[in-house]
Structure formats: structure tokens, C-alpha cells
Amino acid sequence: MNKKILICEDSPAMRQLIALAARGVKGALIDEADDGVAALKKLKGGSYNLLFVDLNMPVMDGMKLIRAVRADPAHAGMKIAVVTTEESAETEQQARTLGADYYLRKPVARRALEKVLGEVFPAGA
């Protein structure tokens, strides 16, 4: 099974934290983007199993990225995990309505990241 992960986050420290957790997935291939436009370019170049996306980014925010990804049938099977400082239930509902599978609030615990990774990439799969 492919284990391709794309981390779309404008904070280098947060990208590093997510990548560190993702390296715990045996055989994972990890790519990074610092905004939604850069992420879309990477998505055009290949398929991913999991996208971690921040909502508040320059150039293209996470909501627009989720909308664009879900509009493309080529990415229908990809899971999307939002990682954000946005705490409102309305924002979470909007992200889920657009197609987010997971919603993690910053500061995000490594345990929460590992839970998402474990669900998307079950051990032994």
C-alpha cells in the first residue's frame, strides 16, 4: 500500500512536528507545502493517501484547498486532516462539510496525530 502524506502548513515548526509523527508510519513518503497553491501543484504531480492542512495560510487558505481537492475526482480516496488554531464549532463544521475527515486543534498533541495516522495506515496494512 502506498503511504504518501502531504503536509500543507505555513509554519515550519508545525510541519516539522507533523512530519516527525508521520515518520512513525513504516514506509511513509512525506511531502511538504507551505500554502494551498504549492499543495495543489504537488497534488497534480501525484496521488497522496493523507493531506494534513492548516486553515490559516497565505496565498490560498485551507478551506479553499479542501474545496479544490474534493472537487477533483483524482483525489476522492484521500483523507484530509485539518490542523488549526480555529476553535469554533462552526469552523469545524464548515471544514467537515467541505470534506475534512479529521479536525485537530493546535497545539496538537503528538498522540492525536498518531491516532489519525493509525486510522489511515493501520498497522500491518
MOPAC internal coordinates of N, CA, C and O (Angstrom, degrees):
PM7 1SCF
backbone

  N    0.0000 0     0.00 0     0.00 0    0    0    0
  C    1.4605 1     0.00 0     0.00 0    1    0    0
  C    1.5262 1   110.06 1     0.00 0    2    1    0
  O    1.2310 1   120.96 1   -46.73 1    3    2    1
  N    1.3345 1   115.77 1   133.27 1    3    2    1
  C    1.4644 1   119.61 1   173.28 1    5    3    2
  C    1.5166 1   108.99 1   -63.89 1    6    5    3
  O    1.2310 1   120.95 1   -34.97 1    7    6    5
  N    1.3034 1   115.78 1   145.03 1    7    6    5
  C    1.4595 1   121.15 1   178.00 1    9    7    6
  C    1.5208 1   107.44 1  -133.43 1   10    9    7
  O    1.2310 1   121.27 1  -113.06 1   11   10    9
  N    1.3357 1   115.17 1    66.94 1   11   10    9
  C    1.4626 1   120.55 1  -177.33 1   13   11   10
  C    1.5266 1   110.09 1   -99.42 1   14   13   11
  O    1.2310 1   121.76 1   -51.57 1   15   14   13
  N    1.3214 1   114.23 1   128.43 1   15   14   13
  C    1.4547 1   121.79 1  -176.27 1   17   15   14
  C    1.5234 1   108.81 1  -124.02 1   18   17   15
  O    1.2310 1   120.78 1   -47.81 1   19   18   17
  N    1.3367 1   116.11 1   132.19 1   19   18   17
  C    1.4581 1   121.71 1   174.94 1   21   19   18
  C    1.5262 1   107.99 1  -115.28 1   22   21   19
  O    1.2310 1   121.03 1   -53.98 1   23   22   21
  N    1.3273 1   115.63 1   126.02 1   23   22   21
  C    1.4673 1   121.68 1   179.13 1   25   23   22
  C    1.5235 1   107.50 1  -107.54 1   26   25   23
  O    1.2310 1   120.60 1   -65.32 1   27   26   25
  N    1.3215 1   116.46 1   114.68 1   27   26   25
  C    1.4706 1   121.75 1   179.74 1   29   27   26
  C    1.5265 1   107.73 1  -111.75 1   30   29   27
  O    1.2310 1   121.27 1   -76.95 1   31   30   29
  N    1.3164 1   115.18 1   103.05 1   31   30   29
  C    1.4664 1   122.42 1  -172.78 1   33   31   30
  C    1.5265 1   107.83 1  -155.23 1   34   33   31
  O    1.2310 1   120.18 1   -46.69 1   35   34   33
  N    1.3416 1   117.26 1   133.31 1   35   34   33
  C    1.4673 1   119.17 1  -178.72 1   37   35   34
  C    1.5215 1   113.46 1   -81.77 1   38   37   35
  O    1.2310 1   119.63 1   164.74 1   39   38   37
  N    1.3115 1   118.31 1   -15.26 1   39   38   37
  C    1.4675 1   121.62 1   179.26 1   41   39   38
  C    1.5352 1   110.23 1   -90.28 1   42   41   39
  O    1.2310 1   120.06 1   -64.40 1   43   42   41
  N    1.3414 1   117.50 1   115.60 1   43   42   41
  C    1.4644 1   119.54 1   178.60 1   45   43   42
  C    1.5318 1   112.74 1   -57.20 1   46   45   43
  O    1.2310 1   120.07 1   142.42 1   47   46   45
  N    1.3317 1   117.47 1   -37.58 1   47   46   45
  C    1.4680 1   120.39 1  -179.69 1   49   47   46
  C    1.5262 1   110.86 1   -64.86 1   50   49   47
  O    1.2310 1   120.33 1   139.16 1   51   50   49
  N    1.3290 1   116.98 1   -40.84 1   51   50   49
  C    1.4654 1   120.53 1   179.77 1   53   51   50
  C    1.5269 1   110.51 1   -69.60 1   54   53   51
  O    1.2310 1   120.05 1   139.94 1   55   54   53
  N    1.3421 1   117.50 1   -40.06 1   55   54   53
  C    1.4700 1   120.23 1   175.53 1   57   55   54
  C    1.5244 1   110.03 1   -57.91 1   58   57   55
  O    1.2310 1   121.12 1   137.20 1   59   58   57
  N    1.3274 1   115.47 1   -42.80 1   59   58   57
  C    1.4585 1   120.26 1  -179.17 1   61   59   58
  C    1.5270 1   110.84 1   -63.89 1   62   61   59
  O    1.2310 1   119.75 1   138.02 1   63   62   61
  N    1.3171 1   118.08 1   -41.98 1   63   62   61
  C    1.4672 1   121.83 1   179.28 1   65   63   62
  C    1.5289 1   110.81 1   -62.29 1   66   65   63
  O    1.2310 1   120.53 1   133.98 1   67   66   65
  N    1.3253 1   116.58 1   -46.02 1   67   66   65
  C    1.4731 1   120.21 1  -179.87 1   69   67   66
  C    1.5266 1   109.88 1   -65.99 1   70   69   67
  O    1.2310 1   120.24 1   137.45 1   71   70   69
  N    1.3326 1   117.14 1   -42.55 1   71   70   69
  C    1.4641 1   120.75 1   179.96 1   73   71   70
  C    1.5196 1   111.19 1   -62.70 1   74   73   71
  O    1.2310 1   120.34 1   141.86 1   75   74   73
  N    1.3203 1   116.96 1   -38.14 1   75   74   73
  C    1.4626 1   120.98 1   178.41 1   77   75   74
  C    1.5330 1   110.17 1   -60.78 1   78   77   75
  O    1.2310 1   120.29 1   134.93 1   79   78   77
  N    1.3227 1   117.06 1   -45.07 1   79   78   77
  C    1.4713 1   120.43 1   178.02 1   81   79   78
  C    1.5312 1   110.02 1   -65.51 1   82   81   79
  O    1.2310 1   120.30 1   139.12 1   83   82   81
  N    1.3418 1   117.04 1   -40.88 1   83   82   81
  C    1.4717 1   121.36 1  -177.72 1   85   83   82
  C    1.5287 1   111.84 1   -65.34 1   86   85   83
  O    1.2310 1   120.45 1   150.35 1   87   86   85
  N    1.3410 1   116.75 1   -29.65 1   87   86   85
  C    1.4686 1   119.44 1   178.80 1   89   87   86
  C    1.5260 1   111.82 1   -65.21 1   90   89   87
  O    1.2310 1   120.42 1   165.78 1   91   90   89
  N    1.3348 1   116.80 1   -14.22 1   91   90   89
  C    1.4545 1   120.85 1   176.12 1   93   91   90
  C    1.5180 1   112.65 1   -73.54 1   94   93   91
  O    1.2310 1   120.14 1   168.36 1   95   94   93
  N    1.3255 1   117.33 1   -11.64 1   95   94   93
  C    1.4699 1   122.10 1   177.70 1   97   95   94
  C    1.5226 1   107.09 1   -87.79 1   98   97   95
  O    1.2310 1   121.04 1   -65.04 1   99   98   97
  N    1.3239 1   115.62 1   114.96 1   99   98   97
  C    1.4674 1   120.62 1  -177.41 1  101   99   98
  C    1.5334 1   110.39 1   -59.87 1  102  101   99
  O    1.2310 1   121.11 1   -53.24 1  103  102  101
  N    1.3242 1   115.47 1   126.76 1  103  102  101
  C    1.4594 1   120.83 1   178.16 1  105  103  102
  C    1.5166 1   115.26 1    81.16 1  106  105  103
  O    1.2310 1   120.07 1  -171.30 1  107  106  105
  N    1.3270 1   117.46 1     8.70 1  107  106  105
  C    1.4692 1   120.55 1  -178.86 1  109  107  106
  C    1.5214 1   111.40 1   -69.51 1  110  109  107
  O    1.2310 1   121.08 1   -40.92 1  111  110  109
  N    1.3305 1   115.53 1   139.08 1  111  110  109
  C    1.4528 1   123.26 1   172.62 1  113  111  110
  C    1.5231 1   106.44 1  -110.23 1  114  113  111
  O    1.2310 1   120.37 1   -57.82 1  115  114  113
  N    1.3195 1   116.90 1   122.18 1  115  114  113
  C    1.4595 1   121.22 1  -172.00 1  117  115  114
  C    1.5257 1   110.42 1  -116.06 1  118  117  115
  O    1.2310 1   120.99 1   -51.81 1  119  118  117
  N    1.3287 1   115.72 1   128.19 1  119  118  117
  C    1.4632 1   122.76 1   173.83 1  121  119  118
  C    1.5222 1   107.66 1  -117.51 1  122  121  119
  O    1.2310 1   120.95 1   -22.89 1  123  122  121
  N    1.3253 1   115.80 1   157.11 1  123  122  121
  C    1.4597 1   120.45 1   179.69 1  125  123  122
  C    1.5252 1   110.76 1  -131.79 1  126  125  123
  O    1.2310 1   121.41 1   -30.41 1  127  126  125
  N    1.3354 1   114.91 1   149.59 1  127  126  125
  C    1.4652 1   123.01 1   174.68 1  129  127  126
  C    1.5186 1   107.07 1  -142.12 1  130  129  127
  O    1.2310 1   120.70 1   -33.89 1  131  130  129
  N    1.3552 1   116.26 1   146.11 1  131  130  129
  C    1.4641 1   117.98 1  -177.72 1  133  131  130
  C    1.5270 1   114.27 1  -101.91 1  134  133  131
  O    1.2310 1   120.49 1  -177.24 1  135  134  133
  N    1.3400 1   116.67 1     2.76 1  135  134  133
  C    1.4695 1   120.27 1   171.98 1  137  135  134
  C    1.5272 1   108.63 1  -160.61 1  138  137  135
  O    1.2310 1   120.97 1    -8.30 1  139  138  137
  N    1.3239 1   115.75 1   171.70 1  139  138  137
  C    1.4595 1   120.63 1  -176.15 1  141  139  138
  C    1.5111 1   114.80 1   -63.55 1  142  141  139
  O    1.2310 1   119.81 1   144.33 1  143  142  141
  N    1.3344 1   117.98 1   -35.67 1  143  142  141
  C    1.4608 1   120.97 1   179.67 1  145  143  142
  C    1.5306 1   110.12 1   -65.64 1  146  145  143
  O    1.2310 1   120.58 1   135.65 1  147  146  145
  N    1.3276 1   116.49 1   -44.35 1  147  146  145
  C    1.4679 1   120.75 1   177.90 1  149  147  146
  C    1.5289 1   110.23 1   -62.57 1  150  149  147
  O    1.2310 1   120.34 1   141.79 1  151  150  149
  N    1.3325 1   116.95 1   -38.21 1  151  150  149
  C    1.4683 1   120.65 1   178.62 1  153  151  150
  C    1.5278 1   110.78 1   -64.83 1  154  153  151
  O    1.2310 1   120.14 1   136.94 1  155  154  153
  N    1.3278 1   117.34 1   -43.06 1  155  154  153
  C    1.4694 1   120.05 1   179.23 1  157  155  154
  C    1.5237 1   111.46 1   -61.42 1  158  157  155
  O    1.2310 1   120.24 1   142.14 1  159  158  157
  N    1.3418 1   117.15 1   -37.86 1  159  158  157
  C    1.4640 1   120.36 1   177.29 1  161  159  158
  C    1.5220 1   110.51 1   -61.97 1  162  161  159
  O    1.2310 1   120.18 1   137.76 1  163  162  161
  N    1.3228 1   117.26 1   -42.24 1  163  162  161
  C    1.4649 1   121.01 1   178.95 1  165  163  162
  C    1.5342 1   110.31 1   -67.17 1  166  165  163
  O    1.2310 1   120.50 1   141.98 1  167  166  165
  N    1.3272 1   116.65 1   -38.02 1  167  166  165
  C    1.4699 1   120.75 1   179.72 1  169  167  166
  C    1.5270 1   111.39 1   -66.38 1  170  169  167
  O    1.2310 1   120.34 1   147.11 1  171  170  169
  N    1.3336 1   116.95 1   -32.89 1  171  170  169
  C    1.4704 1   119.87 1   177.14 1  173  171  170
  C    1.5232 1   110.91 1   -67.54 1  174  173  171
  O    1.2310 1   120.85 1   152.81 1  175  174  173
  N    1.3385 1   115.98 1   -27.19 1  175  174  173
  C    1.4537 1   121.03 1  -177.77 1  177  175  174
  C    1.5174 1   114.81 1   -86.03 1  178  177  175
  O    1.2310 1   119.71 1   176.17 1  179  178  177
  N    1.3183 1   118.16 1    -3.83 1  179  178  177
  C    1.4615 1   119.96 1  -179.19 1  181  179  178
  C    1.5051 1   111.52 1   175.64 1  182  181  179
  O    1.2310 1   121.41 1    -4.83 1  183  182  181
  N    1.3157 1   114.91 1   175.17 1  183  182  181
  C    1.4659 1   118.93 1  -179.77 1  185  183  182
  C    1.5249 1   109.81 1  -106.34 1  186  185  183
  O    1.2310 1   121.28 1   -30.74 1  187  186  185
  N    1.3045 1   115.15 1   149.26 1  187  186  185
  C    1.4587 1   122.76 1  -179.53 1  189  187  186
  C    1.5240 1   108.40 1  -126.84 1  190  189  187
  O    1.2310 1   121.26 1   -24.87 1  191  190  189
  N    1.3273 1   115.20 1   155.13 1  191  190  189
  C    1.4574 1   120.95 1   177.17 1  193  191  190
  C    1.5255 1   111.39 1   -90.95 1  194  193  191
  O    1.2310 1   120.81 1   150.70 1  195  194  193
  N    1.3385 1   116.06 1   -29.30 1  195  194  193
  C    1.4570 1   120.99 1  -173.59 1  197  195  194
  C    1.5230 1   110.10 1  -145.33 1  198  197  195
  O    1.2310 1   121.51 1   -46.04 1  199  198  197
  N    1.3273 1   114.72 1   133.96 1  199  198  197
  C    1.4593 1   121.94 1   175.87 1  201  199  198
  C    1.5230 1   108.42 1  -119.92 1  202  201  199
  O    1.2310 1   120.59 1   -58.94 1  203  202  201
  N    1.3315 1   116.47 1   121.06 1  203  202  201
  C    1.4592 1   121.30 1   169.42 1  205  203  202
  C    1.5173 1   105.47 1   -94.17 1  206  205  203
  O    1.2310 1   120.04 1   -49.98 1  207  206  205
  N    1.3299 1   117.53 1   130.02 1  207  206  205
  C    1.4571 1   120.16 1  -176.65 1  209  207  206
  C    1.5277 1   111.91 1  -137.63 1  210  209  207
  O    1.2310 1   121.49 1   -47.34 1  211  210  209
  N    1.3276 1   114.74 1   132.66 1  211  210  209
  C    1.4551 1   122.12 1   173.10 1  213  211  210
  C    1.5297 1   107.07 1   -84.25 1  214  213  211
  O    1.2310 1   119.98 1   -30.15 1  215  214  213
  N    1.3181 1   117.64 1   149.85 1  215  214  213
  C    1.4675 1   119.70 1   179.17 1  217  215  214
  C    1.5163 1   111.90 1   -85.57 1  218  217  215
  O    1.2310 1   119.95 1   142.67 1  219  218  217
  N    1.3325 1   117.71 1   -37.33 1  219  218  217
  C    1.4604 1   121.76 1  -174.87 1  221  219  218
  C    1.5281 1   110.51 1  -101.12 1  222  221  219
  O    1.2310 1   121.44 1   -83.66 1  223  222  221
  N    1.3382 1   114.84 1    96.34 1  223  222  221
  C    1.4668 1   121.06 1   179.70 1  225  223  222
  C    1.5155 1   109.07 1  -137.77 1  226  225  223
  O    1.2310 1   120.53 1   -24.36 1  227  226  225
  N    1.3447 1   116.59 1   155.64 1  227  226  225
  C    1.4640 1   119.48 1   175.26 1  229  227  226
  C    1.5307 1   110.98 1   -73.26 1  230  229  227
  O    1.2310 1   120.13 1   -10.14 1  231  230  229
  N    1.2800 1   117.35 1   169.86 1  231  230  229
  C    1.4635 1   127.37 1   176.75 1  233  231  230
  C    1.5328 1   111.40 1    67.98 1  234  233  231
  O    1.2310 1   119.72 1   113.38 1  235  234  233
  N    1.3293 1   118.14 1   -66.62 1  235  234  233
  C    1.4689 1   121.95 1   175.90 1  237  235  234
  C    1.5221 1   107.84 1  -139.03 1  238  237  235
  O    1.2310 1   120.67 1   -57.92 1  239  238  237
  N    1.3349 1   116.33 1   122.08 1  239  238  237
  C    1.4632 1   119.19 1  -177.88 1  241  239  238
  C    1.5293 1   111.73 1   -78.17 1  242  241  239
  O    1.2310 1   121.40 1    -7.39 1  243  242  241
  N    1.3206 1   114.93 1   172.61 1  243  242  241
  C    1.4620 1   120.89 1  -175.39 1  245  243  242
  C    1.5150 1   114.66 1   -64.86 1  246  245  243
  O    1.2310 1   119.93 1   143.58 1  247  246  245
  N    1.3323 1   117.74 1   -36.42 1  247  246  245
  C    1.4713 1   119.90 1   179.31 1  249  247  246
  C    1.5290 1   110.46 1   -62.66 1  250  249  247
  O    1.2310 1   120.42 1   135.79 1  251  250  249
  N    1.3352 1   116.79 1   -44.21 1  251  250  249
  C    1.4681 1   120.21 1   178.56 1  253  251  250
  C    1.5238 1   110.84 1   -64.30 1  254  253  251
  O    1.2310 1   120.62 1   142.09 1  255  254  253
  N    1.3304 1   116.42 1   -37.91 1  255  254  253
  C    1.4551 1   120.33 1   178.47 1  257  255  254
  C    1.5242 1   110.75 1   -64.83 1  258  257  255
  O    1.2310 1   120.08 1   134.11 1  259  258  257
  N    1.3217 1   117.45 1   -45.89 1  259  258  257
  C    1.4667 1   120.75 1   178.95 1  261  259  258
  C    1.5279 1   109.64 1   -59.15 1  262  261  259
  O    1.2310 1   120.44 1   134.44 1  263  262  261
  N    1.3271 1   116.77 1   -45.56 1  263  262  261
  C    1.4666 1   121.49 1   179.65 1  265  263  262
  C    1.5350 1   110.39 1   -58.50 1  266  265  263
  O    1.2310 1   120.43 1   134.03 1  267  266  265
  N    1.3393 1   116.78 1   -45.97 1  267  266  265
  C    1.4718 1   121.22 1  -179.18 1  269  267  266
  C    1.5284 1   111.54 1   -64.93 1  270  269  267
  O    1.2310 1   120.48 1   138.60 1  271  270  269
  N    1.3161 1   116.70 1   -41.40 1  271  270  269
  C    1.4681 1   120.80 1  -179.40 1  273  271  270
  C    1.5280 1   110.59 1   -65.40 1  274  273  271
  O    1.2310 1   120.43 1   134.75 1  275  274  273
  N    1.3103 1   116.79 1   -45.25 1  275  274  273
  C    1.4663 1   120.28 1  -177.87 1  277  275  274
  C    1.5306 1   112.14 1   -71.28 1  278  277  275
  O    1.2310 1   119.84 1   160.92 1  279  278  277
  N    1.3263 1   117.92 1   -19.08 1  279  278  277
  C    1.4726 1   121.04 1   177.75 1  281  279  278
  C    1.5313 1   111.15 1   -80.18 1  282  281  279
  O    1.2310 1   120.15 1   167.31 1  283  282  281
  N    1.3244 1   117.31 1   -12.69 1  283  282  281
  C    1.4661 1   122.18 1  -177.57 1  285  283  282
  C    1.5252 1   110.09 1  -102.02 1  286  285  283
  O    1.2310 1   119.97 1   -68.83 1  287  286  285
  N    1.3390 1   117.65 1   111.17 1  287  286  285
  C    1.4712 1   120.85 1  -178.13 1  289  287  286
  C    1.5299 1   113.50 1   -58.92 1  290  289  287
  O    1.2310 1   119.93 1   159.01 1  291  290  289
  N    1.3307 1   117.73 1   -20.99 1  291  290  289
  C    1.4638 1   120.81 1   179.25 1  293  291  290
  C    1.5264 1   112.12 1   -63.77 1  294  293  291
  O    1.2310 1   120.45 1   159.75 1  295  294  293
  N    1.3380 1   116.75 1   -20.25 1  295  294  293
  C    1.4655 1   120.74 1  -177.66 1  297  295  294
  C    1.5327 1   112.24 1  -112.88 1  298  297  295
  O    1.2310 1   120.65 1  -158.16 1  299  298  297
  N    1.3192 1   116.36 1    21.84 1  299  298  297
  C    1.4631 1   120.86 1  -174.75 1  301  299  298
  C    1.5302 1   112.76 1   -58.13 1  302  301  299
  O    1.2310 1   119.71 1   144.20 1  303  302  301
  N    1.3151 1   118.16 1   -35.80 1  303  302  301
  C    1.4626 1   120.48 1  -176.18 1  305  303  302
  C    1.5146 1   114.83 1   -88.63 1  306  305  303
  O    1.2310 1   120.19 1   174.55 1  307  306  305
  N    1.3247 1   117.24 1    -5.45 1  307  306  305
  C    1.4636 1   120.50 1  -177.08 1  309  307  306
  C    1.5233 1   110.95 1   -73.88 1  310  309  307
  O    1.2310 1   120.93 1   -44.68 1  311  310  309
  N    1.3183 1   115.82 1   135.32 1  311  310  309
  C    1.4614 1   121.65 1   175.63 1  313  311  310
  C    1.5290 1   108.42 1   -86.41 1  314  313  311
  O    1.2310 1   120.98 1   -34.47 1  315  314  313
  N    1.3367 1   115.72 1   145.53 1  315  314  313
  C    1.4638 1   121.28 1   179.44 1  317  315  314
  C    1.5245 1   108.92 1  -122.74 1  318  317  315
  O    1.2310 1   121.46 1   -53.66 1  319  318  317
  N    1.3347 1   114.81 1   126.34 1  319  318  317
  C    1.4616 1   121.46 1   177.14 1  321  319  318
  C    1.5234 1   108.64 1  -117.15 1  322  321  319
  O    1.2310 1   120.43 1   -64.14 1  323  322  321
  N    1.3180 1   116.79 1   115.86 1  323  322  321
  C    1.4602 1   122.33 1   176.44 1  325  323  322
  C    1.5294 1   108.15 1   -80.86 1  326  325  323
  O    1.2310 1   120.89 1   -44.66 1  327  326  325
  N    1.3399 1   115.91 1   135.34 1  327  326  325
  C    1.4631 1   122.25 1   174.59 1  329  327  326
  C    1.5283 1   105.17 1  -128.03 1  330  329  327
  O    1.2310 1   120.33 1   -69.54 1  331  330  329
  N    1.3422 1   116.98 1   110.46 1  331  330  329
  C    1.4710 1   119.61 1  -169.38 1  333  331  330
  C    1.5172 1   113.33 1  -149.42 1  334  333  331
  O    1.2310 1   121.54 1   -16.27 1  335  334  333
  N    1.3253 1   114.66 1   163.73 1  335  334  333
  C    1.4652 1   121.12 1   172.74 1  337  335  334
  C    1.5281 1   110.64 1   -88.22 1  338  337  335
  O    1.2310 1   120.53 1   169.91 1  339  338  337
  N    1.3308 1   116.60 1   -10.09 1  339  338  337
  C    1.4690 1   120.84 1  -178.14 1  341  339  338
  C    1.5324 1   109.89 1   -67.27 1  342  341  339
  O    1.2310 1   120.92 1   -59.17 1  343  342  341
  N    1.3252 1   115.84 1   120.83 1  343  342  341
  C    1.4571 1   120.21 1  -174.55 1  345  343  342
  C    1.5227 1   114.98 1  -105.01 1  346  345  343
  O    1.2310 1   119.69 1   170.34 1  347  346  345
  N    1.3258 1   118.19 1    -9.66 1  347  346  345
  C    1.4649 1   119.07 1  -174.08 1  349  347  346
  C    1.5244 1   112.13 1   -72.44 1  350  349  347
  O    1.2310 1   121.56 1   -36.51 1  351  350  349
  N    1.3193 1   114.62 1   143.49 1  351  350  349
  C    1.4693 1   120.64 1   178.04 1  353  351  350
  C    1.5253 1   110.17 1   -63.17 1  354  353  351
  O    1.2310 1   120.44 1   147.78 1  355  354  353
  N    1.3355 1   116.77 1   -32.22 1  355  354  353
  C    1.4656 1   120.90 1   179.97 1  357  355  354
  C    1.5345 1   110.67 1   -64.89 1  358  357  355
  O    1.2310 1   120.83 1   137.58 1  359  358  357
  N    1.3274 1   116.03 1   -42.42 1  359  358  357
  C    1.4608 1   119.87 1   179.51 1  361  359  358
  C    1.5270 1   110.07 1   -65.52 1  362  361  359
  O    1.2310 1   120.47 1   137.23 1  363  362  361
  N    1.3212 1   116.70 1   -42.77 1  363  362  361
  C    1.4680 1   119.84 1   177.60 1  365  363  362
  C    1.5265 1   110.32 1   -61.00 1  366  365  363
  O    1.2310 1   120.37 1   135.45 1  367  366  365
  N    1.3259 1   116.91 1   -44.55 1  367  366  365
  C    1.4652 1   120.37 1  -179.84 1  369  367  366
  C    1.5223 1   111.08 1   -62.40 1  370  369  367
  O    1.2310 1   120.38 1   138.82 1  371  370  369
  N    1.3311 1   116.88 1   -41.18 1  371  370  369
  C    1.4642 1   120.63 1   178.65 1  373  371  370
  C    1.5342 1   110.06 1   -61.68 1  374  373  371
  O    1.2310 1   120.33 1   134.63 1  375  374  373
  N    1.3317 1   116.98 1   -45.37 1  375  374  373
  C    1.4691 1   120.80 1   179.96 1  377  375  374
  C    1.5251 1   110.64 1   -61.84 1  378  377  375
  O    1.2310 1   120.57 1   137.26 1  379  378  377
  N    1.3192 1   116.51 1   -42.74 1  379  378  377
  C    1.4710 1   120.10 1  -179.98 1  381  379  378
  C    1.5267 1   111.38 1   -67.95 1  382  381  379
  O    1.2310 1   120.56 1   141.96 1  383  382  381
  N    1.3236 1   116.53 1   -38.04 1  383  382  381
  C    1.4661 1   120.86 1   177.99 1  385  383  382
  C    1.5266 1   110.32 1   -63.24 1  386  385  383
  O    1.2310 1   120.37 1   142.18 1  387  386  385
  N    1.3153 1   116.91 1   -37.82 1  387  386  385
  C    1.4645 1   121.18 1   178.35 1  389  387  386
  C    1.5238 1   112.44 1   -71.70 1  390  389  387
  O    1.2310 1   120.54 1   159.38 1  391  390  389
  N    1.3465 1   116.57 1   -20.62 1  391  390  389
  C    1.4594 1   118.53 1   176.44 1  393  391  390
  C    1.5109 1   116.65 1   130.67 1  394  393  391
  O    1.2310 1   119.61 1  -171.35 1  395  394  393
  N    1.3433 1   118.36 1     8.65 1  395  394  393
  C    1.4637 1   120.08 1   176.83 1  397  395  394
  C    1.5238 1   109.58 1   -70.65 1  398  397  395
  O    1.2310 1   120.85 1   -43.82 1  399  398  397
  N    1.3254 1   115.97 1   136.18 1  399  398  397
  C    1.4677 1   121.32 1   179.22 1  401  399  398
  C    1.5268 1   111.96 1   -90.64 1  402  401  399
  O    1.2310 1   120.93 1   150.53 1  403  402  401
  N    1.3281 1   115.83 1   -29.47 1  403  402  401
  C    1.4657 1   121.54 1  -177.58 1  405  403  402
  C    1.5198 1   108.44 1  -134.38 1  406  405  403
  O    1.2310 1   120.84 1   -27.65 1  407  406  405
  N    1.3468 1   116.01 1   152.35 1  407  406  405
  C    1.4549 1   121.07 1   179.41 1  409  407  406
  C    1.5214 1   107.46 1  -138.73 1  410  409  407
  O    1.2310 1   120.59 1   -72.20 1  411  410  409
  N    1.3249 1   116.48 1   107.80 1  411  410  409
  C    1.4583 1   122.14 1  -178.43 1  413  411  410
  C    1.5222 1   109.39 1  -112.57 1  414  413  411
  O    1.2310 1   121.02 1   -46.96 1  415  414  413
  N    1.3257 1   115.65 1   133.04 1  415  414  413
  C    1.4637 1   120.44 1  -179.40 1  417  415  414
  C    1.5262 1   110.46 1   -96.19 1  418  417  415
  O    1.2310 1   121.08 1   -42.63 1  419  418  417
  N    1.3491 1   115.54 1   137.37 1  419  418  417
  C    1.4628 1   121.30 1   174.98 1  421  419  418
  C    1.5250 1   109.00 1   -79.29 1  422  421  419
  O    1.2310 1   118.93 1   -32.23 1  423  422  421
  N    1.3097 1   119.64 1   147.77 1  423  422  421
  C    1.4625 1   124.86 1    -3.00 1  425  423  422
  C    1.5331 1   109.24 1   -70.50 1  426  425  423
  O    1.2310 1   120.79 1   -52.82 1  427  426  425
  N    1.3132 1   116.09 1   127.18 1  427  426  425
  C    1.4486 1   120.94 1  -175.76 1  429  427  426
  C    1.5250 1   109.58 1   -88.73 1  430  429  427
  O    1.2310 1   121.20 1   -45.90 1  431  430  429
  N    1.3159 1   115.30 1   134.10 1  431  430  429
  C    1.4637 1   120.81 1   177.93 1  433  431  430
  C    1.5248 1   109.21 1   -78.24 1  434  433  431
  O    1.2310 1   120.99 1   -36.40 1  435  434  433
  N    1.3056 1   115.71 1   143.60 1  435  434  433
  C    1.4646 1   120.27 1   178.38 1  437  435  434
  C    1.5314 1   110.14 1   -57.05 1  438  437  435
  O    1.2310 1   120.83 1   144.48 1  439  438  437
  N    1.3233 1   116.01 1   -35.52 1  439  438  437
  C    1.4691 1   121.68 1   179.25 1  441  439  438
  C    1.5371 1   110.60 1   -58.57 1  442  441  439
  O    1.2310 1   120.56 1   140.83 1  443  442  441
  N    1.3311 1   116.53 1   -39.17 1  443  442  441
  C    1.4715 1   120.67 1   179.53 1  445  443  442
  C    1.5251 1   110.51 1   -67.18 1  446  445  443
  O    1.2310 1   120.28 1   139.50 1  447  446  445
  N    1.3344 1   117.07 1   -40.50 1  447  446  445
  C    1.4614 1   121.05 1   176.98 1  449  447  446
  C    1.5313 1   110.08 1   -63.42 1  450  449  447
  O    1.2310 1   120.93 1   135.93 1  451  450  449
  N    1.3271 1   115.82 1   -44.07 1  451  450  449
  C    1.4664 1   120.40 1  -179.18 1  453  451  450
  C    1.5256 1   111.62 1   -64.49 1  454  453  451
  O    1.2310 1   120.22 1   147.50 1  455  454  453
  N    1.3312 1   117.19 1   -32.50 1  455  454  453
  C    1.4664 1   120.79 1   177.67 1  457  455  454
  C    1.5384 1   110.07 1   -64.44 1  458  457  455
  O    1.2310 1   120.65 1   133.51 1  459  458  457
  N    1.3362 1   116.36 1   -46.49 1  459  458  457
  C    1.4652 1   120.70 1   177.94 1  461  459  458
  C    1.5284 1   109.95 1   -61.32 1  462  461  459
  O    1.2310 1   120.48 1   132.03 1  463  462  461
  N    1.3189 1   116.68 1   -47.97 1  463  462  461
  C    1.4688 1   120.93 1  -179.59 1  465  463  462
  C    1.5322 1   111.14 1   -60.10 1  466  465  463
  O    1.2310 1   120.42 1   140.64 1  467  466  465
  N    1.3301 1   116.80 1   -39.36 1  467  466  465
  C    1.4652 1   121.52 1   179.02 1  469  467  466
  C    1.5219 1   112.92 1   -66.31 1  470  469  467
  O    1.2310 1   120.54 1   146.36 1  471  470  469
  N    1.3319 1   116.57 1   -33.64 1  471  470  469
  C    1.4649 1   120.37 1   178.96 1  473  471  470
  C    1.5354 1   110.93 1   -74.63 1  474  473  471
  O    1.2310 1   120.74 1   140.88 1  475  474  473
  N    1.3372 1   116.20 1   -39.12 1  475  474  473
  C    1.4609 1   120.43 1  -178.48 1  477  475  474
  C    1.5375 1   110.70 1   -75.92 1  478  477  475
  O    1.2310 1   121.22 1   143.06 1  479  478  477
  N    1.3219 1   115.27 1   -36.94 1  479  478  477
  C    1.4822 1   121.06 1  -178.96 1  481  479  478
  C    1.5284 1   109.08 1  -124.63 1  482  481  479
  O    1.2310 1   120.27 1  -100.15 1  483  482  481
  N    1.3396 1   117.09 1    79.85 1  483  482  481
  C    1.4743 1   118.75 1  -178.44 1  485  483  482
  C    1.5296 1   110.86 1   -61.33 1  486  485  483
  O    1.2310 1   121.10 1   -35.07 1  487  486  485
  N    1.3131 1   115.50 1   144.93 1  487  486  485
  C    1.4599 1   120.52 1   179.22 1  489  487  486
  C    1.5207 1   109.52 1   -57.51 1  490  489  487
  O    1.2310 1   121.09 1   -44.16 1  491  490  489
  N    1.3125 1   115.52 1   135.84 1  491  490  489
  C    1.4569 1   120.30 1   179.31 1  493  491  490
  C    1.5165 1   113.97 1    87.70 1  494  493  491
  O    1.2310 1   120.32 1   173.16 1  495  494  493
  N    1.3468 1   117.00 1    -6.84 1  495  494  493
  C    1.4700 1   119.49 1  -179.01 1  497  495  494
  C    1.5086 1   111.03 1   -83.81 1  498  497  495
  O    1.2310 1   120.10 1   180.00 1  499  498  497

